[in-house]
């Protein structure tokens, strides 16, 4: 056995190492562009974005698990600010109140790259991943790279409760 063949047999081939490093880099890049629920620079734990959110508030709230079922109560009418809205990360829904007594709901998944929208402010729903903005009235694109509106989600207002239809 020559010394060159001995070196090849003792460790992984250069091609294998380079391919593995490239795959790890690609996985890291895709994870960074994915729909992470944690805000950039946040020191909050993984459950910090699991409840309703309004504006930039990442506090938990709501009833916890099971919010995805039809008929599940998302919020009280009084919890949705007029001219704004709340994001329900567990249900992947954003509920808005464009004008007094008018409630709308949309998917909380950005149509650009699938990130979760994170805030509702100044009449728009904001996605922090690539800065797409959507109207609280109809989910239409107001700015950013997204080209498709947020899909509507059916809700019902039952007395003081807002529920998934």
Residue pairs with C-beta under 8 A, 6 or more apart in sequence:
33 113
33 115
33 129
34 114
34 115
35 109
35 110
35 113
35 114
35 115
35 116
35 129
36 115
36 116
37 46
37 48
37 49
37 50
37 89
37 116
38 44
38 46
38 48
38 49
39 49
39 58
39 118
39 128
40 128
42 48
42 58
44 58
47 60
48 58
48 59
48 60
49 58
49 89
49 116
49 118
50 60
50 64
50 89
50 90
51 59
51 60
51 61
51 62
51 64
51 88
51 89
51 90
52 61
52 62
52 74
52 75
52 79
52 86
52 87
52 88
53 59
53 86
53 87
53 88
53 89
53 118
53 119
54 79
54 81
54 84
54 85
54 86
54 87
54 120
55 84
55 119
55 120
55 121
56 118
56 119
56 121
62 74
62 75
62 88
62 90
63 72
63 73
64 90
65 90
66 72
67 74
67 88
67 90
67 91
68 90
68 91
68 92
68 164
69 164
70 164
70 165
71 163
71 164
71 165
72 91
72 163
72 164
73 161
73 162
73 163
74 88
74 91
74 93
74 95
74 105
74 155
74 162
74 163
74 164
75 86
75 88
75 95
75 161
75 162
76 160
76 161
76 162
77 103
77 157
77 160
77 161
77 162
78 160
79 86
80 86
80 95
80 96
80 97
80 103
80 162
81 97
82 97
82 99
82 100
83 97
83 98
83 99
83 123
83 136
84 96
84 97
84 120
84 121
84 123
84 136
85 94
85 95
85 96
85 97
85 120
85 125
85 136
86 94
86 95
86 120
87 93
87 94
87 108
87 116
87 117
87 118
87 119
87 120
87 125
88 94
88 95
88 108
89 108
89 116
91 108
91 164
92 107
92 108
92 109
92 116
93 105
93 106
93 107
93 108
93 153
93 155
93 164
94 105
94 106
94 107
94 108
94 117
94 120
94 125
94 150
95 103
95 104
95 105
95 155
95 162
96 103
96 104
96 105
96 106
96 120
96 125
96 136
96 137
97 103
97 104
97 136
98 104
98 123
98 136
98 137
103 155
103 157
103 162
104 136
104 137
104 138
104 139
104 152
104 155
105 152
105 153
105 154
105 155
105 162
106 125
106 134
106 139
106 150
106 151
106 152
106 153
107 150
107 151
107 152
107 153
108 116
108 117
108 150
109 115
109 116
109 117
109 150
110 116
110 117
110 127
110 129
110 130
110 132
110 146
110 150
111 132
111 141
111 146
111 147
111 148
111 149
111 150
111 151
112 127
112 129
112 130
112 132
112 144
112 145
112 146
112 147
113 129
113 130
115 127
115 128
115 129
115 130
116 127
117 125
117 126
117 127
117 134
117 150
118 126
118 127
118 128
119 125
119 126
119 128
120 126
120 136
123 135
123 136
123 137
124 133
124 134
124 135
124 136
124 142
124 143
125 133
125 134
125 135
125 136
125 139
125 150
126 132
126 133
127 133
127 134
127 144
127 146
130 144
130 145
130 146
131 143
131 144
131 145
132 141
132 143
132 144
132 145
132 146
133 141
133 142
133 143
133 144
134 140
134 141
134 142
134 146
134 149
134 150
135 141
135 142
135 149
138 149
139 149
139 150
139 151
139 152
140 149
141 147
141 148
141 149
153 164
154 164
154 165
155 162
155 163
155 164
155 165
156 162
156 163
156 164
156 165
157 163
